[in-house]
Amino acid sequence: MKLFERLASAALAASIMLPSALAQDKPCEQRVKELEEQLRQTENRLKDMVRENERLRKENAEAKPGGKDTKPTRNPTPAEPLSSPHSLFEALVKDFEAKVASLPNESKPDQVKFAGAAKRWAADATRDFRGPVEWTIQVVKVDPGASAKPTDVTFTILDKLGKPTGDPVTQVIPARFIKELSEGVGKKTFKLTGTFGAKPVHNAQRAEKGAKDEPRFIGPYTEFGYDLAVQNIVEQK
């Protein structure tokens, strides 16, 4: 029963009890005391119903999408950071700035704590920013004369409109794909599937970016890195 229906029922019961009690053949003072007790009990029941209604409303709100979850869950890795190494780098920088960069880093004790936080962040990022990928690539260069072994292949990752995303990537590719990729340099596109993820490196000696940004600097004591496990490469028709 809805709350307003229950309140109405309680009020009706109280109104019925009043003339019923007055009609009894009892001294006036005793009847007044009984009526006061009945009213107190009714008020208590109303308060109980209000509390119960609030509890049910809260449970209902938490059960709906957007309500509170009883178990904290880790946010799944969003698709965008895994669309290319360039996108992954930008996502890692943003995540580092949000979680680590604002920590104190002036005194020696603070620097030690900061370095520890950066190291833990790198471990978390390696786990969090990882997943399957399916990239459209165009081969820029294949090291010549190495089709019988895993070989460095330089390729550009293309977006949905066929435009390059970030700088060309150089990646060791398994030997079984090298011949076809060599034949398609600059004129064919391929679909690369595999597992891609962050692999930031903790460098306790690099507190600042420095003149030579290699490996790329994410933040104090933290350098950019990633890994790609190629599963298949086929020509795009």
N, C-alpha and C positions, 0 to 999 in steps of 0.2 A: 504494500500500500504506500502511496506517495505521502510525503510528509504533511502537506496541507490537509489531506484527507484524514490522516491520523489525528492532527490537531483539532479538526472539526469534530471528530468523534469524541475526543476527550472533552471538548467544550460542551458538547451536547450531553455527555454523561454527567458533567458537573451541574448543568441546568436542570437535569432530571432529579438529581440527588437533593437539590435545595428544597423544592416543595415537598418531596417525599419525607425528608427529615423534619420539616416544620409540621407536617401533619401528624407526626407521632405524638402520643400522649406523654410528653416528658416535660420537666421544668424547662423554662426558657433558657436559662444559663447553660444547662447541660446540652441543649440542642445547639446553642451557639458554639460551644466547644467542639461538638462533633462535626459541625459544618466547617469550622476552622481546620480541623484535622483532615477532613476529606479534601478541602481546598489545597492544603499543603501537599498531600499525596498526589493530587492531580498536577500541581506545579512541578513536582519532582519527576513525574512521568513525562511531562512535556520537555523538561530539560534533558532527560535521557534520550528522548526521541530526536531532539535537535542534535545532540552529540553523535548519535548513531547515523543520522543523515549526513553530517559533515564527514564522518569516517568513510561512508559509502561513496560520497562524491569524490573524495580524495583518491580512493582506490580506483574508481572509474577513470579519473583523469590520468593516473599513472599507467593504466593499462593501454591507453590510446597512444598512437604514434606521436612522438615528441614529448611524451611524459617521462617521468623518471624511470630508469631501469634498475632492477634489483641487483644486477651484476655489472660492474664496470667492464667495458669492452674496449679493446684497442681499435682505433679507427683503421679500416682497411686502407691499404696503399692506394691513393688516387691514381687514375690512369695517366694523367698529364705528366707527372714527373718521369714516368718510364717511357715517354714517347721518343726520347733521345738523350744522349749523355749531356747535351747542353741544358735541356729541361731539368734533368736530374740535378745537375750542379746548382741551378738557380733555386730549386726546391730545398736542397740541403742547406744552402746559405741562409735562406729564409727560416728554416727550422732551427738552425744553430743560433741565429740572432734571437729568436723567440725564447729559446730554452737555456742558453748558456752565456751569450755575449754580454748580458747585463749584470752578470755576477761580478763582485769586487775582484780587481786584478792589479792592485797597486803594490801592496806590501808583499814581502816574501811569503808569509803564511797564506795570504790570499791567493798568490800565484800558484802555490802548491794545491790549494783546494780547487782553483779554477782548472788547472791541468787535469786533476782527477775527474772533474765534471765533464770536461771535454772528451776524455778517454771513454767515460761511460756513455756519453752521447754517441760517439762513433760506433760503439758496439750496438746500441739501440738502433741507430740508423741503418746499419748493415742488415738488421733483421726486418725493420719496418718498410724500407724502400726497396722492395724486391718483388718480382712477379713475372709471369709469362708475357712475352711481347710478340708482336707481329708487325714488322717494319717493311715498308716499301723502300728499296735501296737502288741506287744507281752507282755502278762501279767506276771509280776514277783511275785506279792503278792496281795492278797485280805484279808483284815481284816476278821477273821473268825466270824461266828455267827451273821452277820449283813445284811443278804440278804433282810430283810424287810424294810430297810431304806437306804438312801444315805450313801455310804461307801467310805473310802479311798482305792483307788486302785493304786498300783505302777506298771507302765508299761514302756517299752522301745519303742521309736519310731524308726521304721526301714526305711532306704532309699530304693530307687528303686532296689538296689542289695540285699536287705534283711539284711543290716548291721546296727547296732545301730547308732543313731545320738545323741551324747551327753550322759549325765547321765540319769538314770531312772527318771521318773516323777511321783510324787504322786499327785493324783487328786481325788476330791470327785466326784463319779459317781452315777447317779440316780439309785434307788433301782431296777428298772425293768431290768437292765443289769447285776446285781451282780451275780445271779445264774450261768448264762452262762459263765461269765468271771472266776468265781471260778473253774468251770469244765475245763477251758482251760489253767490254769496256767502252763506256761513253755512248753506247747506242741501245742498250736494253735496260729494262728495270726488272728487279727480282723481288720476291717476297721472302724475307728472312724471318724464321720463327725460332724462338729460344727462350731462355730465362735470363733476365737482366736485373741487375741490382747494384745498390750502392756498396762501396767498400772503402770508406774514408780511412785515412791513415793518421794515427796519432804520432806527431813529431814534437817531442818535448823541447827541441832546440829551436823551434820556429814560432816565436811569439808574434811576429809581424809578417806582412806580405813580402816585403823586400823588393829589390829591383828586378829580379828574375822570378816571375810567377810560374814556376814549374817544379813540382806539380802545382796545380791551381790551388790558391789559398781560400779555404772556407772560413776560417777564423783562427784565433790564437791556438797554436799547437795542433792544428787540424788541417790536413790536406785532402784534396779531392782524389777519389779513386772509384773504380767500378769494375764489375766483371760481367762478361757475356758468355753464356754457354749456348753455342749454336746447335740447333737440332736439325734444321732443314733449310735449304735455299732452293727455290724453284723460280723459273722465269715467269714473269707476269705476261699473260697473253692479252 
